[in-house]
Amino acid sequence: METIIEGNEKYIVHNLLGENKQFRYYRASSDKHIGQELMLKIGITPEQNGILDYEAYILKVLLEKASELEESYAKLEKEGQLNYQIGFPTLVETFISKEQDGRRILILKFAAADTLTELLPISMIRSRHKVRVDPKTSAWILGKLLKIIAFAHNEEITVGNLTSDNILVVREHHLVTILDWSSADFGEEVSRTEVNQEISDATKAVIKLLDGKSKPVLLLQDEQLTNDSYVDFLASLMRGDFNDTHQAHSAFYKTVEALWKREFHPYTTFPLTKEN
């Protein structure tokens, strides 16, 4: 049954998309956002209101910083866009709903996709679709994920939740976004320990798409890998060898481009085997 919830505008709340111990996510729509599916995020109880309020603040900061960088980049008269805003949800509105027991609501939209069905949590690639990705596919996922993290770290924001459930991809267009920012931290310089941890967490999440193991040794069997450079670099990221996320992002692409031609590689998967 559809529900109407009102903030500054009316939102039609459709089906439940998912939930965890703290939040529920629903598909939503609005007459002011024709052609753009929205997501409604709400706490299980009013106890999560403060967390959601802080997340709303983080999302506003991220959008503000991304817009500033885009404007600066445009003044340089360079082609294309930086597109940092693709890496996180855009906050449409946040409000307290009396009809929902005084719980705070976040209305979100995604620059990466017009419909929510385009967004796939990478945890589902193995668990639901029963497939693994090839190394080239893992490379574009991890590369764009490192770009998002580097942008956040540059603005003194840690993501705080880089699990495979929280990393979403748009397979057809090679886009990556991080859904939940409720565990993010903002306001102080990101420490070396935090940099190491977030790079390592992101790398481990992507490696699971390749072979499901904590160590990427099985990658050596893939025909796309003509040498050990990619495997060795993933191991380096997991060990925490980089103290700066921008450096890790740059070094990652140098490794990838030395191994493969710079060209569009479609999202490619293979059925899981008993060994996987």
N, C-alpha and C positions, 0 to 999 in steps of 0.2 A: 504494500500500500504506500503510495506516495504521500509525502508530508510537505507542507509549506512552512518555511522558516523565514522570518523577516529580520533583516538588519537594516542597512540603508536602502536595500532593495529586497525583493522577494526571491527566494531560492526554492526550487522544487527539489526535494531530496528523494533520490531513487534507491537503488539497491545497495546493500552493504558490500563493500569491496574486501574488507579484511579488518582484523582487530588484533591487538596484543593486550598485555596486562594494564596498559595505561590509556590507550586510545582506540577509537573506532574511525574507520574511513568509509565514506559513502560517495557514490556518484551523485552529482548535483548539476542543475542547469539553471539558467536565468534568462529572462527576456533581453537583458542588456548584453548578453554574451552569446549571441546566436552563432552557431558553428563551432563553439568552443566548449567542450565538456569541462566541468569544474569538479573539484574534489572538496568534500566537507570533512573536516577533521574535528573530532570532539573528544573530550576526556570521558573516561568511564564514570568518573564522579567529579564533583566540583573541586576536589583536592588537586586535580591536574590543571586548574585554571592558571595558576602562577607559572607553571612550566610552559603552557601554551602562549601566555602573554609574553614571556621571554623569547620564545621561538618566533613569534610575530615580529619582535624587535630585531632579532637576528636577520630575518628575511628582508626586512626593510633596509637594514644596513647593507646587506649583500647586493640588493637591487640598486641602491644609491651609488655604491662603489662601482658596480658594473657599468652603470649609465655614465658615470664620470669618466671612466676609462674609455668607453666607446666614443664619447665626445672628443676626448683628447686625441684618440687614434684617427678620427675623421678629420681633424684639423691638420694632420700630417699628410692628408690627401693620399692615403694608401688605399689600395683596393681591398674589398671584403670587409668583414667585421670580426671583432674579437669573440663575440657571442658567449661571454661568460654567463649571461643570464639563463642560458640553456641548462646550466648545471644545478639549478635549484628551483623550487616552486616560486611563483610570484604570488604574493599575498594580495588577494582582491579586497578582503575585508575581514576584520575580526570583531566580535561582539559577544556580550553575555546574553544568553537566551533564557528568559523567564519561563518559557514553555518547556525548556529542557532542564528544569531543576536548577537554574542559575549557572549552568555550565558554559564555559567559554567555547566559542566556535571559531575555527579558521576556515575561510573559503580560499581555496588555492586554484591556480591554473598553471599550466606548464607550457613554456615556450617551445619545448622539445616536441610536443604533440598536441593535436587538436582533439583527439579522442583518447581516453584513458586506456583503451584496449591496446593502443600502440606501445604503451609502457610495460616492459616486462622485467620483473625483479630477476636478477641473474641467478638467484637461488632456484628458480623454477626451471631453468634450462636443464639441469640434471634431475631434479626431484620430480618434476611433472612431465617434461618433454622427453626425458630419458635419453638425452644426447650429450655429447661433449663438443666443444668448439675446437677448431684447428688453431695452430699458433698465430697465424696472421689475424684471425678474428680476435684472439685474446689480446693481440698487440694494439688494435685500435680501441678496444675497451679500456685497457690499462692506460694507454697514452692519454685519452681524454679524461679519465678519472684523475690522473696525476695533474692535469691542467686545472681541474676544478679545485683540488686540494691546494695546489700552489697559489691559486687566486685567493682562496680563503685564508691561508696562512699569511699571505702578504698583507691582508687586512686585519691581522691579529685575531683570526677566528679559527678555532679547531672544530672539526666536524663532530668528533666524539662518538660517532656510530658508523663505522665503515664495514658493516656486515653485508653478506650477499643478499639479505632480505631488503636492505636499504639502498642498494645500488640498482638503478633501473636503466634499461637500454631501449632505444628505438632501433630495432634491427635493420630495417630497410635503409635508414638514413644515417647510420653510424653516429647516433647521439647517445649521450650518457647524462644521467641526472641523479642527484641524491635526494631522496624523498624526505626523510625525517631529520630535522635540525634541532630537535628538542634537547639533545645532549651536547649541543655546541657550547663553546665557551668563548667569550669575547672581552677584550679590554687590556690584555697584557701580551707582551711579545711571546710568540710561540717558542717554547723551549726545545732544545735539541732532543730531549727524550720524547716530547710530543711529536716532533717531526718524524723521528725514527719509527715511532709506534704507528702513526697514521699511514706512512708509506708502506710499512710492513703489513698492516691490516688490509690495505687495498690490494697489495700484491697477492696475499694469501687467498683473498676472495676470488681473484681472477684465476689463480692457479687451479683452484677447485673445478673450474670450468674445463680444464685441460685433462686432468687425470684424477682429481679428487684426493690426492695425497698431499701431505704437508711439505714434501720435498719434490721438486719437479724433475726427478730423474727419468720418468717415463717419456718426457719430451724428446729424449735422444732418439727415440724410435720413429719420429715423424719425418717424412720425406722432405718437408718444407725447411727443415733445419740441416743445413749443409755443414755447420760447425757448431761449437758449443757456446758461441757468444751470447745468444739469447737466454739460454738456460743459466749461464753464469751470471748474467746481469740480473735476472729474476732472483737468484740466490743472494746477490749483493743487496738488492732492495729489501729482501726479507731480513737480512742480517742487521740492517740499519747502518749501512756504510755512508749514507748521505745525510748531511746536517742541514741541507737546504733543499726544499721541495722543488724550487725552480731549477736547480742544478740537476736534480734527479730526473725531472721532466725532460730537460734538454739532452742529458746523457742517454736517456731512454731512446729518444728519437734518433740520435746518432747511431746507436746500436742497431736499431730496426732498419734504418735506411741503408746501412752498410750491408745488411743481410738480404733485404728485399728491395725491389724497385718501388719508387713512390707512385703508386697507382691505387685506384679504388678496388678493394677486395670485398666481394659480397659476404654477408653473414653466412658462415659455412659451419655445418655440424655433421657429426657422425654418430650412429647408434652406439650406446654404451655396450661394452663387452663384459664378460664375467670378471675380467681382470680389473675393470674400472669400478 
